[in-house]
Amino acid sequence: MIKLSATGFVQVFFVAINTYLIAKEVYAGVLVAAFLISLVWSFNVKRIAFGSVSDRLAYAVGAAIGSVAGLFTITHILLTFNF
């Protein structure tokens, strides 16, 4: 359960970062974040597609927390470097 939550967290963490970077037109950041999203997704897809309901819930909880953490992280990084 923890592993699925962690992978959900990581994937959506980068989705949140990528969304913010797209809005700010930070092209290099978008490229890196999109690559990382796809890489993490390639490891997650099989586990989630064939997982149980509790597996999917664990993944979704991690993803929800990752979304908030990604937004928090990228806004603070960009504010620190005056983007």
HUHUDA-V30788 format. One record per residue. N is the residue number from 0. RES is the residue in one letter. OMEGA is omega as a letter, one per 20 degrees, with the letter a starting at -180 (NA if undefined). BURIAL is + if it has 9 or more other ideal C-beta (glycine too) atoms within 8 Angstrom, else -. Layout:
[[N:RES:OMEGA:BURIAL] [N:RES:OMEGA:BURIAL]]
//
This chain:
[[0:M:a:-] [1:I:a:-] [2:K:r:-] [3:L:r:+] [4:S:a:+] [5:A:r:+] [6:T:r:+] [7:G:r:+] [8:F:a:+] [9:V:a:+] [10:Q:a:+] [11:V:r:+] [12:F:r:+] [13:F:r:+] [14:V:r:+] [15:A:r:+] [16:I:a:+] [17:N:r:+] [18:T:r:-] [19:Y:r:+] [20:L:r:+] [21:I:a:-] [22:A:a:-] [23:K:a:-] [24:E:r:-] [25:V:a:+] [26:Y:a:-] [27:A:r:-] [28:G:r:+] [29:V:r:+] [30:L:a:-] [31:V:a:-] [32:A:r:+] [33:A:r:+] [34:F:a:-] [35:L:r:+] [36:I:a:+] [37:S:r:-] [38:L:r:-] [39:V:r:+] [40:W:a:+] [41:S:r:-] [42:F:a:-] [43:N:a:+] [44:V:a:-] [45:K:a:-] [46:R:a:+] [47:I:a:+] [48:A:a:-] [49:F:a:-] [50:G:r:+] [51:S:r:-] [52:V:r:-] [53:S:r:-] [54:D:a:+] [55:R:r:+] [56:L:r:-] [57:A:r:+] [58:Y:a:+] [59:A:r:+] [60:V:r:+] [61:G:r:+] [62:A:r:+] [63:A:r:+] [64:I:r:+] [65:G:r:+] [66:S:r:+] [67:V:a:+] [68:A:r:+] [69:G:r:+] [70:L:r:+] [71:F:a:-] [72:T:a:+] [73:I:r:+] [74:T:r:+] [75:H:r:-] [76:I:a:-] [77:L:r:+] [78:L:r:-] [79:T:a:-] [80:F:r:-] [81:N:r:-] [82:F:NA:-]]
//
